[in-house]
Amino acid sequence: MVRTSELGKDKRLKVLRLDSNQAPDFAAAVRAGLSGTPKSIPSRFFYDDIGSDLFEQITELPEYYLTRSEQSIFEERADTIVGFAKKPISLVEFGSGSSKKTRLLIEAALRQQAALSYAAVDISEDYLESTARRLLKDYPALSVTAIASEYFDSLDIIPQANCPRLFLFLGSNIGNLEDDEAQRFLARIKSSMASEDRLLVGMDLEKDASIIEPAYDDLEGITARFDKNVLARANRELGANFDLDSFVHRARYSQVRSRVEVALISQREQDVSISELDLDFHLSLGEPIHTEISRKYGLEDVQRLARGAGLTLADRWFDSQNWFGLFMFKPDL
Ligand code: AVI
């Protein structure tokens, strides 16, 4: 079930929420991930309000090159990117976050057409709404549909448009999905695309571990706080008694799997209980709770993912260091 509300005097903001039976179920995921071995909590649960704020701080860190690299491509290419079809177009973004980079595309589109519709999907509801309100204030010719949902669920409720749509999946958010999940998600997007629509995916590229690892383990310790926030969230929301000081954040780049593997490592033998789940479990010294993967792509990986999803690579752009790529796909006919 979808709940809809139209907010604001000028009706330029529509908020869609999925009812709780479809909403992300943190409790179920924590139970499933911590009941057996190896232990894990899916990274999508990082993004409550506190986690979303911490992620914004990460994007400003000197070590975290991804956001800056992607932004630099948009700064040079935004007009070309939105020029994929005759105007007007509309935008649909999955995992919009603060929509900071998207502003460059919004501005480019508004240079070429009088008004623009933007549908933004994000799991963090309050964050999504405050971002949408800021956008509406800054761009009087913009209308926003804010969809508080996980990526997959959102596909059924994204508004139809009678103009070409540019779907956006930026920031290498795709890299937090396992390859098979990523391919399924791209295939789902493809199945809702018309022949004129395009999909733009931001993907972090393979490079030396000495560049990648610090991006996921910064000197200031913001990424460690971001990672540990998922345990703090279990304490807040599920009555868990995780002692955050007895875990250490670990981020290693696996060359073999081309991905960063992030985990919280127990620094001692310890028992944890989660009262609302009626769950007690033991962690041994050095035992990991896996929290995230962040895939880095080679060009063959990009082609393989696209082929598997029924997409064809139409264009691609890189930053000056070739660290990050923006890939534009069109649906196979
Ligand atoms: C959101 N996502 C693309 C980030 C990444 O780089 O994988 C999440 C992140 N995790 C640690 N630092 C940033």
Boltz pocket constraint, residues with backbone or C-beta under 6 A from the ligand:
constraints:
  - pocket:
      binder: B
      contacts: [[A, 58], [A, 66], [A, 170], [A, 171], [A, 172], [A, 173], [A, 174], [A, 175], [A, 176], [A, 215], [A, 216], [A, 223], [A, 292], [A, 293], [A, 294]]
      max_distance: 6.0
